């Protein structure tokens, strides 16, 4: 997936540090990744998402290749980040780990951070763009605006057939996304492949794996309750469990997911 070393260790305690795929070093030069004064204010390209501290840009390099540049800049001291891995580092690690267990993820090209006395002040992540894909959230909005039941059923089956084996392997290995929302799942309609993105909360758990399952499946269920039929949701759940599943554990898992959702119910839950 990537030729750069990616782990959950800090890159630095003071100053800045980065890791860049050597094959992409020259191609990524316009992003100024070796100088925090440049990448902290980088704002070229198309805005993919934006908030006060986090911005993501879709950038066309001089070579014509597309990348996503995600930048975290914090304007206040964040003591809770003391000696903790940055979101950019956590996502780079998560994408690599998921790819290792068989998930389809974007290629990590570079990541870096800037710290003062161990506290994170800024960080960045660069990934290669995945072409010809749309998020499941965008596809659901399109279906709502221009209903096409036949195409929608085909897309959902396609997405489930690709995502479920990835999800099973991820959870079997003790790896959890912790933000597995529909907007973080990209579908290539021509190939039927689902790409998993945006995982700064990803963790590997030796213990509390049941809790990880509940969080990931609940995140998937929030939109599913609105846009999928009860039969489609049941089919997804049973396929995730696989043949010969433990019925007692399945009921426990389903009850935990419903309890998790009920604490912050999805909008229009009664429509599902």
DAWODA-V772466 format. One record per residue. N is the residue number from 1. RES is the residue in three letters. PHI is phi in whole degrees, 0 to 359 (NA if undefined). PSI is psi in whole degrees, 0 to 359 (999 if undefined). BURIAL is b if it has 24 or more other ideal C-beta (glycine too) atoms within 12 Angstrom, else e. Layout:
{{N;RES;PHI;PSI;BURIAL} {N;RES;PHI;PSI;BURIAL}}
This chain:
{{1;UNK;NA;315;b} {2;UNK;213;149;b} {3;UNK;261;6;e} {4;UNK;262;150;b} {5;UNK;284;126;e} {6;UNK;233;124;b} {7;UNK;213;180;e} {8;UNK;268;13;b} {9;UNK;281;155;e} {10;UNK;291;146;b} {11;UNK;278;332;b} {12;UNK;199;161;b} {13;UNK;254;336;e} {14;UNK;213;131;e} {15;UNK;92;210;e} {16;UNK;230;156;b} {17;UNK;205;154;b} {18;UNK;209;161;b} {19;UNK;232;127;b} {20;UNK;231;134;b} {21;UNK;302;121;b} {22;UNK;304;328;e} {23;UNK;291;342;e} {24;UNK;248;2;b} {25;UNK;305;310;e} {26;UNK;288;322;e} {27;UNK;293;330;b} {28;UNK;268;4;b} {29;UNK;305;321;e} {30;UNK;299;342;b} {31;UNK;278;348;b} {32;UNK;63;43;b} {33;UNK;289;344;b} {34;UNK;270;356;e} {35;UNK;229;110;e} {36;UNK;304;329;b} {37;UNK;297;335;e} {38;UNK;270;307;b} {39;UNK;286;339;b} {40;UNK;294;332;b} {41;UNK;248;6;e} {42;UNK;301;130;b} {43;UNK;214;22;e} {44;UNK;280;162;e} {45;UNK;90;184;e} {46;UNK;273;132;e} {47;UNK;288;120;e} {48;UNK;268;323;b} {49;UNK;200;156;e} {50;UNK;206;144;e} {51;UNK;210;185;e} {52;UNK;298;321;e} {53;UNK;250;342;e} {54;UNK;236;131;b} {55;UNK;225;141;b} {56;UNK;231;131;b} {57;UNK;237;138;b} {58;UNK;268;114;b} {59;UNK;244;132;b} {60;UNK;264;116;e} {61;UNK;286;163;b} {62;UNK;304;335;e} {63;UNK;282;352;e} {64;UNK;93;353;e} {65;UNK;282;149;e} {66;UNK;254;136;b} {67;UNK;224;161;b} {68;UNK;250;127;b} {69;UNK;249;113;b} {70;UNK;252;130;b} {71;UNK;234;132;b} {72;UNK;248;123;b} {73;UNK;228;124;b} {74;UNK;252;130;b} {75;UNK;265;349;e} {76;UNK;238;160;e} {77;UNK;295;135;e} {78;UNK;240;81;b} {79;UNK;301;334;e} {80;UNK;292;347;e} {81;UNK;269;2;b} {82;UNK;302;119;e} {83;UNK;60;18;e} {84;UNK;257;152;e} {85;UNK;296;143;b} {86;UNK;288;162;b} {87;UNK;298;322;b} {88;UNK;296;316;b} {89;UNK;294;320;b} {90;UNK;296;320;b} {91;UNK;290;319;b} {92;UNK;301;315;b} {93;UNK;297;314;b} {94;UNK;299;316;b} {95;UNK;298;319;b} {96;UNK;293;316;b} {97;UNK;296;318;b} {98;UNK;296;319;b} {99;UNK;297;324;b} {100;UNK;297;325;e} {101;UNK;269;8;b} {102;UNK;108;5;e} {103;UNK;278;153;b} {104;UNK;268;117;b} {105;UNK;224;161;b} {106;UNK;293;155;b} {107;UNK;281;130;b} {108;UNK;278;123;b} {109;UNK;258;329;b} {110;UNK;192;153;b} {111;UNK;204;157;b} {112;UNK;195;175;b} {113;UNK;204;163;b} {114;UNK;229;130;b} {115;UNK;227;155;b} {116;UNK;232;116;e} {117;UNK;51;42;e} {118;UNK;85;350;b} {119;UNK;270;133;b} {120;UNK;288;130;b} {121;UNK;248;329;b} {122;UNK;198;157;b} {123;UNK;202;160;b} {124;UNK;216;159;b} {125;UNK;217;134;b} {126;UNK;239;127;b} {127;UNK;233;153;b} {128;UNK;285;136;b} {129;UNK;293;142;b} {130;UNK;261;111;b} {131;UNK;284;157;e} {132;UNK;55;43;e} {133;UNK;231;157;b} {134;UNK;225;146;b} {135;UNK;290;152;b} {136;UNK;298;330;b} {137;UNK;295;317;b} {138;UNK;293;320;e} {139;UNK;296;323;b} {140;UNK;293;321;b} {141;UNK;295;320;e} {142;UNK;298;319;e} {143;UNK;296;323;b} {144;UNK;291;323;e} {145;UNK;281;322;e} {146;UNK;226;82;e} {147;UNK;302;133;e} {148;UNK;214;82;e} {149;UNK;307;319;e} {150;UNK;296;314;e} {151;UNK;293;321;e} {152;UNK;297;316;b} {153;UNK;299;321;e} {154;UNK;295;317;e} {155;UNK;295;318;b} {156;UNK;295;317;b} {157;UNK;296;318;e} {158;UNK;299;313;b} {159;UNK;295;317;b} {160;UNK;296;318;b} {161;UNK;297;329;e} {162;UNK;272;318;b} {163;UNK;287;318;b} {164;UNK;301;313;b} {165;UNK;300;323;e} {166;UNK;295;316;b} {167;UNK;295;320;b} {168;UNK;298;313;b} {169;UNK;294;321;e} {170;UNK;300;309;b} {171;UNK;290;325;b} {172;UNK;297;328;e} {173;UNK;275;357;b} {174;UNK;86;16;e} {175;UNK;256;134;b} {176;UNK;227;141;b} {177;UNK;283;315;b} {178;UNK;69;9;b} {179;UNK;204;47;b} {180;UNK;277;62;b} {181;UNK;273;163;b} {182;UNK;298;331;b} {183;UNK;290;344;b} {184;UNK;260;15;b} {185;UNK;235;118;b} {186;UNK;255;133;b} {187;UNK;248;129;b} {188;UNK;265;107;e} {189;UNK;294;331;e} {190;UNK;284;329;e} {191;UNK;255;342;e} {192;UNK;79;12;e} {193;UNK;269;137;b} {194;UNK;257;130;b} {195;UNK;252;131;b} {196;UNK;263;129;b} {197;UNK;230;178;b} {198;UNK;52;75;b} {199;UNK;231;54;b} {200;UNK;292;348;b} {201;UNK;260;2;b} {202;UNK;303;138;b} {203;UNK;216;153;b} {204;UNK;256;129;b} {205;UNK;242;128;b} {206;UNK;277;323;e} {207;UNK;246;172;e} {208;UNK;57;36;e} {209;UNK;292;327;e} {210;UNK;300;317;e} {211;UNK;298;320;e} {212;UNK;298;317;b} {213;UNK;301;315;b} {214;UNK;300;314;b} {215;UNK;295;313;b} {216;UNK;295;314;b} {217;UNK;290;329;b} {218;UNK;293;320;b} {219;UNK;298;318;b} {220;UNK;295;325;b} {221;UNK;286;336;b} {222;UNK;302;314;b} {223;UNK;277;328;b} {224;UNK;301;325;b} {225;UNK;298;334;b} {226;UNK;269;319;b} {227;UNK;253;354;b} {228;UNK;242;149;b} {229;UNK;286;165;e} {230;UNK;299;322;e} {231;UNK;295;317;e} {232;UNK;296;320;b} {233;UNK;292;319;b} {234;UNK;294;318;e} {235;UNK;299;318;e} {236;UNK;298;314;b} {237;UNK;296;316;b} {238;UNK;292;323;e} {239;UNK;294;324;e} {240;UNK;296;318;b} {241;UNK;293;326;b} {242;UNK;84;170;e} {243;UNK;295;146;e} {244;UNK;70;28;e} {245;UNK;291;156;e} {246;UNK;281;113;e} {247;UNK;295;325;e} {248;UNK;295;313;e} {249;UNK;294;324;e} {250;UNK;297;316;e} {251;UNK;296;322;e} {252;UNK;295;317;e} {253;UNK;295;316;b} {254;UNK;296;319;b} {255;UNK;296;320;e} {256;UNK;292;322;b} {257;UNK;296;314;b} {258;UNK;297;321;b} {259;UNK;295;320;e} {260;UNK;297;316;b} {261;UNK;292;324;b} {262;UNK;293;338;e} {263;UNK;288;335;e} {264;UNK;214;78;e} {265;UNK;300;140;e} {266;UNK;297;151;b} {267;UNK;297;143;e} {268;UNK;57;36;e} {269;UNK;303;325;e} {270;UNK;293;351;e} {271;UNK;281;338;e} {272;UNK;277;999;e}}
